[in-house]
Each structure stands twice: as C-alpha cells, then as structure tokens.
Amino acid sequence: MEDLSPSVGLFGINMNYLAQPQRAKVVAQRAEALGFESLWTGEHVVLPEPRQAPSPAAPETPMAHPPAFLAYLAAVTSTIKLGTGITLVAQRNPVVLAKEIATLDVLCEGRFLFGIGAGYLHQEFEALGVDFDSRGPKTDEAIDAMRALWGEEHPTYAGKHVEFSGVNAFPRPLSPTGPDIVVGGTSQAALRRTVTKGQGWYGFALDVAQTKAVLERLDEAKNRFDRPAWLSDEIEISITPPKPLTKAMMEDYAALGVHRLISMLGFYPQETVLEDIEALATALDITD
C-alpha cells in the first residue's frame, strides 16, 4: 500500500543559533541521516528596531542570507532538499534574482525548492526603498520575468515593473521552467498566484482547522483561475504547524491532503537542536 504520510522538513536552518554555518552544517547532515526530507530558510533583510508589529522577531535575531547559506549547505549534504521559506521576491531586482536562483539551483543539483512570497513587513520595504503597495503585482511580474530568463532561447519580457530584451543569462537552472515555485501566503492574491504560477503552496504557522479553511479557499481559487497546462494539476501542499509536530497531528494533516510538514527548528535560541530533531524523527517514525 502506498504511504500517504506527509514528508517532514525543518524550518529555520539559517536563523538564530543556526545562523552560524558550522552549527547548521552539523544539524543539516544529521537531519539528512535521520531521514528528514527538506531544510527551509526564513528571510528578512532587516527587522524594525525597536520591535513593532508586524515584525516576527527581535531586531537582533540573526538571519543569514538564504541563497548564500543554502549554497553552503548544498556543498555539505547530498540528498536532503533545500528550500527558501520564503524569498521576498518584490524586494529584489528580478533579473538579478533570476541569476542568483539559477546559480543556486545548479549548485543544489536538483534539490532546490523556490519558496516565494510578496511579504508583509512594511518597515522592511521602507528601508529598502521599495513600494509596499505594489508588492503583489511586482511578485507576479518577477515570476514571469525569471521564467523567461530561465527558459526562453532569447529572453524577453515587458511588464509595468520589469522590462528587458536583447539579453541572455547563463547558467540556466536544471529545468527550463526553473526550480519548483512554492507560493507562501493565505491572501486571495497568494492563492490565485499558487493556482496560476506555482507548483506548490506553503502555509506558515497554521493548525489543522486553519489549514482546512485555507485549502477550501484554494479549491475555490482553482475553480476561478486557469492553471497553465504545463503545470501539474496537483498542487503540492506544505504546512508549518504552530506547535511541535506529533504523529497524531501528521495523520490529521494527511487527511486534508497535506504533502509536507515543515517543523519549526531554529527560530528561537536553542542549543539542544540535535537532540530535539533526533527525538522528533523517532516520534514521527521517519528514521531510515
């Protein structure tokens, strides 16, 4: 009988205690040996000081830059998938980001998952000089522009926020459509973006009831928006639960059709992380 249990990943491999590369290396290699499916980074370029809503963390929280950190982890692991959870696309120049992600995809040798989102921390956008209100349309255009650079023989794109022609960029990602894009967020725009542009959807800090409610809205979005023929009909669902993962919780999420559960790992200072992931692997019966 086919095992329908969700795969299990770990969130926060680049954060706080684990922002130090040697610590992250040890944890990444142990997670791989234990049978965890994936490791995910968090991202904020800056955090407001003093802390104020809607900031998720204190301003002194270390968060290493995800592409650089994942490139390092790709070199010290061999099978575990590596994902951004999430990359704030609207904060980047999409032409530069396309090169950055293509290079990372090559370095990961097919193990990279490109989690993306529009962002919500307005203070961060202000510090970067990026208009907060246009982040949604910029995210949509950036996805299309990057895929043009990744897959078209002679890339060209003309949008409101990005435009180019008569240029090319190599290396290309391993797939002509680029790495799988996993769209984060629960807004209507995020769900529409998932249906029209993404291979997967990522819900962060959602319990079973909240996940069920959002997945119902995602089903509604599937009926409202056309999905490109080249994308699989099935959308891969990833969830980070708001509390420690248990076997019973895995079963509840699995009943909703969740494919991947990404347990929180490095958000808070924690020197017992190796023991914790070993205990989690045992509790969830994922150890190879």
One Martini backbone bead per residue (centre of mass of N, CA, C, O) as a GRO file, in nm:
protein
  288
    1MET     BB    1   0.097   0.035   0.021
    2GLU     BB    2   0.073   0.359  -0.002
    3ASP     BB    3   0.242   0.628   0.137
    4LEU     BB    4   0.060   0.926   0.270
    5SER     BB    5   0.261   1.054   0.430
    6PRO     BB    6   0.410   1.316   0.519
    7SER     BB    7   0.665   1.490   0.482
    8VAL     BB    8   0.969   1.608   0.659
    9GLY     BB    9   1.063   1.922   0.770
   10LEU     BB   10   1.281   2.215   0.833
   11PHE     BB   11   1.271   2.523   1.004
   12GLY     BB   12   1.558   2.750   1.036
   13ILE     BB   13   1.868   2.694   0.930
   14ASN     BB   14   1.946   3.036   0.930
   15MET     BB   15   1.871   3.078   1.244
   16ASN     BB   16   2.018   3.203   1.495
   17TYR     BB   17   2.190   2.950   1.612
   18LEU     BB   18   2.207   2.857   1.285
   19ALA     BB   19   2.373   3.104   1.152
   20GLN     BB   20   2.602   2.918   1.208
   21PRO     BB   21   2.752   2.711   0.990
   22GLN     BB   22   2.856   2.473   1.165
   23ARG     BB   23   2.587   2.414   1.297
   24ALA     BB   24   2.421   2.370   1.039
   25LYS     BB   25   2.584   2.137   0.930
   26VAL     BB   26   2.530   1.932   1.153
   27VAL     BB   27   2.220   1.940   1.130
   28ALA     BB   28   2.191   1.872   0.830
   29GLN     BB   29   2.336   1.596   0.837
   30ARG     BB   30   2.151   1.470   1.051
   31ALA     BB   31   1.882   1.508   0.905
   32GLU     BB   32   1.957   1.335   0.664
   33ALA     BB   33   2.015   1.069   0.823
   34LEU     BB   34   1.716   1.059   0.955
   35GLY     BB   35   1.502   1.149   0.698
   36PHE     BB   36   1.470   1.420   0.619
   37GLU     BB   37   1.354   1.604   0.339
   38SER     BB   38   1.394   1.915   0.452
   39LEU     BB   39   1.525   2.257   0.426
   40TRP     BB   40   1.449   2.587   0.574
   41THR     BB   41   1.428   2.921   0.525
   42GLY     BB   42   1.445   3.243   0.640
   43GLU     BB   43   1.327   3.602   0.578
   44HIS     BB   44   1.512   3.910   0.660
   45VAL     BB   45   1.696   4.183   0.604
   46VAL     BB   46   1.517   4.347   0.810
   47LEU     BB   47   1.438   4.486   1.137
   48PRO     BB   48   1.267   4.649   1.359
   49GLU     BB   49   1.389   4.938   1.559
   50PRO     BB   50   1.203   4.862   1.752
   51ARG     BB   51   0.988   4.637   1.804
   52GLN     BB   52   0.713   4.587   1.567
   53ALA     BB   53   0.445   4.572   1.411
   54PRO     BB   54   0.474   4.261   1.227
   55SER     BB   55   0.711   4.148   1.367
   56PRO     BB   56   0.863   3.819   1.433
   57ALA     BB   57   1.126   3.970   1.560
   58ALA     BB   58   1.400   4.061   1.685
   59PRO     BB   59   1.649   4.268   1.557
   60GLU     BB   60   1.892   4.056   1.662
   61THR     BB   61   1.813   3.837   1.472
   62PRO     BB   62   1.961   3.594   1.305
   63MET     BB   63   1.976   3.610   0.928
   64ALA     BB   64   2.081   3.442   0.685
   65HIS     BB   65   2.136   3.441   0.361
   66PRO     BB   66   1.985   3.204   0.181
   67PRO     BB   67   2.153   3.145  -0.081
   68ALA     BB   68   2.428   3.129   0.061
   69PHE     BB   69   2.352   2.911   0.271
   70LEU     BB   70   2.250   2.690   0.071
   71ALA     BB   71   2.513   2.657  -0.082
   72TYR     BB   72   2.665   2.545   0.157
   73LEU     BB   73   2.470   2.302   0.221
   74ALA     BB   74   2.500   2.165  -0.057
   75ALA     BB   75   2.811   2.090  -0.003
   76VAL     BB   76   2.731   1.911   0.285
   77THR     BB   77   2.523   1.760   0.108
   78SER     BB   78   2.310   1.514  -0.101
   79THR     BB   79   1.963   1.477  -0.054
   80ILE     BB   80   1.849   1.708   0.075
   81LYS     BB   81   1.629   1.948   0.066
   82LEU     BB   82   1.621   2.304  -0.047
   83GLY     BB   83   1.455   2.592   0.104
   84THR     BB   84   1.257   2.877   0.070
   85GLY     BB   85   1.080   3.036   0.373
   86ILE     BB   86   1.095   3.302   0.208
   87THR     BB   87   1.111   3.480  -0.087
   88LEU     BB   88   1.120   3.836  -0.139
   89VAL     BB   89   1.064   3.933  -0.448
   90ALA     BB   90   0.980   4.247  -0.442
   91GLN     BB   91   1.279   4.330  -0.323
   92ARG     BB   92   1.384   4.252  -0.608
   93ASN     BB   93   1.569   4.211  -0.879
   94PRO     BB   94   1.472   3.982  -1.116
   95VAL     BB   95   1.737   3.952  -1.277
   96VAL     BB   96   1.920   3.893  -1.039
   97LEU     BB   97   1.752   3.665  -0.912
   98ALA     BB   98   1.768   3.468  -1.149
   99LYS     BB   99   2.073   3.420  -1.120
  100GLU     BB  100   2.080   3.333  -0.824
  101ILE     BB  101   1.882   3.088  -0.857
  102ALA     BB  102   2.020   2.936  -1.084
  103THR     BB  103   2.281   2.886  -0.929
  104LEU     BB  104   2.154   2.735  -0.690
  105ASP     BB  105   2.029   2.505  -0.854
  106VAL     BB  106   2.297   2.393  -0.954
  107LEU     BB  107   2.425   2.344  -0.672
  108CYS     BB  108   2.175   2.147  -0.581
  109GLU     BB  109   2.106   1.933  -0.800
  110GLY     BB  110   1.769   1.934  -0.768
  111ARG     BB  111   1.703   2.035  -0.444
  112PHE     BB  112   1.542   2.292  -0.509
  113LEU     BB  113   1.312   2.523  -0.337
  114PHE     BB  114   1.101   2.802  -0.440
  115GLY     BB  115   1.015   3.009  -0.204
  116ILE     BB  116   0.746   3.251  -0.216
  117GLY     BB  117   0.671   3.613  -0.163
  118ALA     BB  118   0.546   3.938  -0.094
  119GLY     BB  119   0.493   4.027   0.192
  120TYR     BB  120   0.445   4.230   0.529
  121LEU     BB  121   0.695   4.422   0.607
  122HIS     BB  122   0.692   4.757   0.578
  123GLN     BB  123   0.967   4.845   0.704
  124GLU     BB  124   1.145   4.690   0.500
  125PHE     BB  125   1.056   4.834   0.243
  126GLU     BB  126   1.138   5.117   0.333
  127ALA     BB  127   1.446   5.054   0.366
  128LEU     BB  128   1.459   4.963   0.045
  129GLY     BB  129   1.272   5.147  -0.140
  130VAL     BB  130   0.994   4.982  -0.155
  131ASP     BB  131   0.687   4.944  -0.262
  132PHE     BB  132   0.431   4.801  -0.084
  133ASP     BB  133   0.161   4.814  -0.268
  134SER     BB  134   0.322   4.662  -0.530
  135ARG     BB  135   0.411   4.365  -0.448
  136GLY     BB  136   0.222   4.183  -0.607
  137PRO     BB  137   0.274   4.261  -0.907
  138LYS     BB  138   0.583   4.220  -0.881
  139THR     BB  139   0.573   3.918  -0.825
  140ASP     BB  140   0.435   3.827  -1.084
  141GLU     BB  141   0.644   3.944  -1.281
  142ALA     BB  142   0.896   3.804  -1.172
  143ILE     BB  143   0.822   3.516  -1.241
  144ASP     BB  144   0.798   3.560  -1.549
  145ALA     BB  145   1.081   3.680  -1.595
  146MET     BB  146   1.247   3.442  -1.488
  147ARG     BB  147   1.133   3.227  -1.682
  148ALA     BB  148   1.241   3.363  -1.932
  149LEU     BB  149   1.547   3.344  -1.850
  150TRP     BB  150   1.541   3.024  -1.813
  151GLY     BB  151   1.372   2.925  -2.105
  152GLU     BB  152   1.448   3.123  -2.321
  153GLU     BB  153   1.643   3.169  -2.587
  154HIS     BB  154   1.522   3.482  -2.611
  155PRO     BB  155   1.481   3.688  -2.376
  156THR     BB  156   1.156   3.838  -2.290
  157TYR     BB  157   1.011   4.138  -2.126
  158ALA     BB  158   0.684   4.316  -2.060
  159GLY     BB  159   0.621   4.541  -1.801
  160LYS     BB  160   0.565   4.764  -1.549
  161HIS     BB  161   0.839   4.667  -1.362
  162VAL     BB  162   0.958   4.491  -1.611
  163GLU     BB  163   1.225   4.509  -1.872
  164PHE     BB  164   1.341   4.304  -2.156
  165SER     BB  165   1.604   4.274  -2.414
  166GLY     BB  166   1.886   4.153  -2.564
  167VAL     BB  167   1.934   3.911  -2.355
  168ASN     BB  168   2.134   3.697  -2.133
  169ALA     BB  169   2.154   3.391  -1.910
  170PHE     BB  170   2.422   3.227  -1.736
  171PRO     BB  171   2.314   2.982  -1.591
  172ARG     BB  172   2.083   2.746  -1.604
  173PRO     BB  173   1.860   2.570  -1.494
  174LEU     BB  174   1.778   2.238  -1.501
  175SER     BB  175   1.507   2.361  -1.574
  176PRO     BB  176   1.329   2.552  -1.805
  177THR     BB  177   1.123   2.641  -1.557
  178GLY     BB  178   1.271   2.586  -1.317
  179PRO     BB  179   1.216   2.583  -1.013
  180ASP     BB  180   1.009   2.509  -0.784
  181ILE     BB  181   0.718   2.687  -0.690
  182VAL     BB  182   0.643   2.814  -0.359
  183VAL     BB  183   0.358   2.956  -0.230
  184GLY     BB  184   0.311   3.206   0.001
  185GLY     BB  185   0.010   3.236   0.169
  186THR     BB  186  -0.354   3.350   0.242
  187SER     BB  187  -0.431   3.519   0.031
  188GLN     BB  188  -0.593   3.563  -0.257
  189ALA     BB  189  -0.338   3.627  -0.420
  190ALA     BB  190  -0.175   3.374  -0.333
  191LEU     BB  191  -0.379   3.164  -0.443
  192ARG     BB  192  -0.376   3.262  -0.733
  193ARG     BB  193  -0.068   3.226  -0.770
  194THR     BB  194  -0.065   2.924  -0.725
  195VAL     BB  195  -0.246   2.841  -0.965
  196THR     BB  196  -0.089   3.018  -1.203
  197LYS     BB  197   0.248   2.965  -1.091
  198GLY     BB  198   0.251   2.702  -0.903
  199GLN     BB  199   0.352   2.391  -0.754
  200GLY     BB  200   0.304   2.529  -0.466
  201TRP     BB  201   0.204   2.548  -0.110
  202TYR     BB  202   0.254   2.773   0.185
  203GLY     BB  203   0.178   2.727   0.530
  204PHE     BB  204   0.214   2.934   0.817
  205ALA     BB  205   0.115   2.860   1.123
  206LEU     BB  206  -0.099   2.610   1.080
  207ASP     BB  207  -0.355   2.453   1.170
  208VAL     BB  208  -0.585   2.230   1.086
  209ALA     BB  209  -0.826   2.424   1.061
  210GLN     BB  210  -0.680   2.643   0.896
  211THR     BB  211  -0.599   2.463   0.663
  212LYS     BB  212  -0.879   2.380   0.573
  213ALA     BB  213  -0.978   2.667   0.505
  214VAL     BB  214  -0.762   2.733   0.288
  215LEU     BB  215  -0.809   2.486   0.100
  216GLU     BB  216  -1.093   2.573   0.023
  217ARG     BB  217  -0.995   2.837  -0.112
  218LEU     BB  218  -0.811   2.698  -0.316
  219ASP     BB  219  -1.036   2.547  -0.463
  220GLU     BB  220  -1.179   2.804  -0.555
  221ALA     BB  221  -0.938   2.911  -0.722
  222LYS     BB  222  -0.935   2.676  -0.926
  223ASN     BB  223  -1.224   2.763  -1.042
  224ARG     BB  224  -1.137   3.072  -1.125
  225PHE     BB  225  -0.851   2.978  -1.234
  226ASP     BB  226  -0.610   2.930  -1.461
  227ARG     BB  227  -0.408   2.654  -1.540
  228PRO     BB  228  -0.135   2.571  -1.668
  229ALA     BB  229  -0.061   2.297  -1.862
  230TRP     BB  230   0.247   2.254  -1.753
  231LEU     BB  231   0.110   2.216  -1.494
  232SER     BB  232   0.021   2.043  -1.248
  233ASP     BB  233  -0.277   1.973  -1.103
  234GLU     BB  234  -0.112   1.926  -0.859
  235ILE     BB  235  -0.074   2.072  -0.539
  236GLU     BB  236   0.173   2.123  -0.323
  237ILE     BB  237   0.150   2.077   0.032
  238SER     BB  238   0.269   2.307   0.282
  239ILE     BB  239   0.333   2.291   0.648
  240THR     BB  240   0.353   2.496   0.941
  241PRO     BB  241   0.319   2.442   1.249
  242PRO     BB  242   0.258   2.608   1.570
  243LYS     BB  243   0.352   2.325   1.684
  244PRO     BB  244   0.459   2.048   1.779
  245LEU     BB  245   0.505   1.756   1.621
  246THR     BB  246   0.286   1.479   1.565
  247LYS     BB  247   0.149   1.191   1.470
  248ALA     BB  248  -0.146   1.284   1.489
  249MET     BB  249  -0.107   1.540   1.322
  250MET     BB  250  -0.018   1.406   1.063
  251GLU     BB  251  -0.290   1.263   1.013
  252ASP     BB  252  -0.464   1.519   0.996
  253TYR     BB  253  -0.314   1.646   0.757
  254ALA     BB  254  -0.335   1.407   0.561
  255ALA     BB  255  -0.652   1.420   0.539
  256LEU     BB  256  -0.614   1.705   0.369
  257GLY     BB  257  -0.349   1.662   0.166
  258VAL     BB  258  -0.078   1.684   0.290
  259HIS     BB  259   0.270   1.655   0.192
  260ARG     BB  260   0.411   1.875   0.396
  261LEU     BB  261   0.604   1.905   0.702
  262ILE     BB  262   0.736   2.204   0.875
  263SER     BB  263   0.933   2.221   1.132
  264MET     BB  264   1.036   2.397   1.380
  265LEU     BB  265   1.383   2.501   1.465
  266GLY     BB  266   1.549   2.821   1.460
  267PHE     BB  267   1.391   3.071   1.595
  268TYR     BB  268   1.518   2.991   1.863
  269PRO     BB  269   1.719   2.961   2.109
  270GLN     BB  270   1.904   2.638   2.058
  271GLU     BB  271   2.123   2.377   2.187
  272THR     BB  272   1.918   2.104   2.141
  273VAL     BB  273   1.865   2.031   1.835
  274LEU     BB  274   1.971   1.745   1.794
  275GLU     BB  275   1.792   1.608   2.004
  276ASP     BB  276   1.524   1.708   1.887
  277ILE     BB  277   1.539   1.570   1.601
  278GLU     BB  278   1.569   1.285   1.706
  279ALA     BB  279   1.301   1.279   1.860
  280LEU     BB  280   1.122   1.347   1.617
  281ALA     BB  281   1.197   1.108   1.435
  282THR     BB  282   1.093   0.895   1.635
  283ALA     BB  283   0.798   0.998   1.679
  284LEU     BB  284   0.745   0.990   1.345
  285ASP     BB  285   0.887   0.755   1.199
  286ILE     BB  286   1.145   0.851   0.980
  287THR     BB  287   1.369   0.669   1.017
  288ASP     BB  288   1.584   0.481   0.812
   0.00000   0.00000   0.00000
